Structure formats: C-alpha cells, structure tokens
Amino acid sequence: MNSELSQINRDMIKLQDRFKRIKIVNDQITNWSKRVYNKVGMLTEDQMFQEEPIYLTKMFESIHAIVDRELTAMKNRA
C-alpha cells in the first residue's frame, strides 16, 4: 500500500509540473495575442476591436476577420 501511495504521489508531482508548464505557455500565448490584438485594433476602427476580449478564441477570430478582409481588399485592388 505504501508503494502504491508513493507511486500516486510521484504521478501527482509529474502532473503538477506538466500543468505548470502548460500554464506558462498558455500565459505566453495569451499575452502575445493581446499585444497583436491591440496593435491590429490601433490600425483599424472596426467595432470588434473596441472592447477588451476575454477569450483567446475571440481574439483570434477578430484578428482573422480583419486580416482576411484587408487581404481581400488588396487582392481586389490589384
């Protein structure tokens, strides 16, 4: 029973370490996304950039929509 408990404790420590690393990467991606979102927001007056996003997916959707729209406009002008 002691060996089982020891193994479970080792597994828990591994999972906690993995969680910490995942959280660090998630924070880095979120911070990068906010910076890009704010920079794109400064270049456009689109309403979707007037509020601070809460969700990472919303930031990427907004950035994608603006980039897609701008690229389509550039393609049509050429």
C-alpha positions as CSV (number, residue, x, y, z in Angstrom):
1,M,0.0,0.0,0.0
2,N,2.9,2.3,0.8
3,S,4.4,1.7,-2.6
4,E,1.1,2.5,-4.3
5,L,0.8,5.7,-2.4
6,S,4.4,6.6,-3.3
7,Q,3.7,6.0,-7.0
8,I,0.5,8.1,-6.8
9,N,2.4,10.9,-5.2
10,R,5.1,10.7,-7.9
11,D,2.4,10.8,-10.6
12,M,0.8,13.7,-9.0
13,I,4.1,15.6,-8.8
14,K,4.6,14.9,-12.6
15,L,1.1,16.1,-13.4
16,Q,1.6,19.3,-11.3
17,D,4.8,20.0,-13.1
18,R,3.2,19.5,-16.5
19,F,0.3,21.7,-15.5
20,K,2.7,24.5,-14.5
21,R,4.5,24.3,-17.9
22,I,1.2,24.3,-19.8
23,K,0.0,27.3,-17.8
24,I,3.2,29.2,-18.6
25,V,2.8,28.5,-22.4
26,N,-0.9,29.4,-22.2
27,D,0.0,32.7,-20.5
28,Q,2.7,33.5,-23.1
29,I,0.2,32.8,-26.0
30,T,-2.5,34.9,-24.3
31,N,-0.1,37.8,-23.7
32,W,1.2,37.7,-27.3
33,S,-2.4,37.5,-28.6
34,K,-3.4,40.5,-26.6
35,R,-0.5,42.6,-27.9
36,V,-1.3,41.6,-31.5
37,Y,-5.0,42.2,-31.0
38,N,-4.2,45.7,-29.6
39,K,-1.9,46.5,-32.5
40,V,-4.4,45.4,-35.1
41,G,-7.1,47.4,-33.2
42,M,-5.0,50.5,-33.4
43,L,-4.8,50.2,-37.2
44,T,-8.5,49.8,-37.7
45,E,-11.6,51.5,-36.3
46,D,-13.6,48.3,-36.5
47,Q,-16.2,47.9,-33.7
48,M,-15.0,44.4,-32.8
49,F,-11.7,45.9,-31.5
50,Q,-13.4,48.5,-29.3
51,E,-13.7,46.1,-26.3
52,E,-11.1,44.1,-24.5
53,P,-11.5,40.4,-25.4
54,I,-12.0,37.9,-22.7
55,Y,-11.4,34.7,-24.7
56,L,-8.4,33.7,-26.7
57,T,-10.6,32.3,-29.5
58,K,-12.4,35.6,-29.8
59,M,-9.1,37.4,-30.2
60,F,-8.0,35.1,-33.0
61,E,-11.4,35.2,-34.7
62,S,-11.3,39.1,-34.7
63,I,-7.7,39.2,-36.0
64,H,-8.5,36.6,-38.6
65,A,-11.6,38.5,-39.8
66,I,-9.7,41.8,-40.2
67,V,-6.7,40.2,-41.9
68,D,-9.0,38.3,-44.3
69,R,-10.9,41.5,-45.1
70,E,-7.8,43.5,-45.7
71,L,-6.2,40.8,-47.9
72,T,-9.4,40.5,-49.9
73,A,-9.5,44.3,-50.4
74,M,-5.8,44.3,-51.5
75,K,-6.5,41.4,-54.0
76,N,-9.5,43.3,-55.4
77,R,-7.4,46.5,-56.0
78,A,-4.7,44.6,-57.8
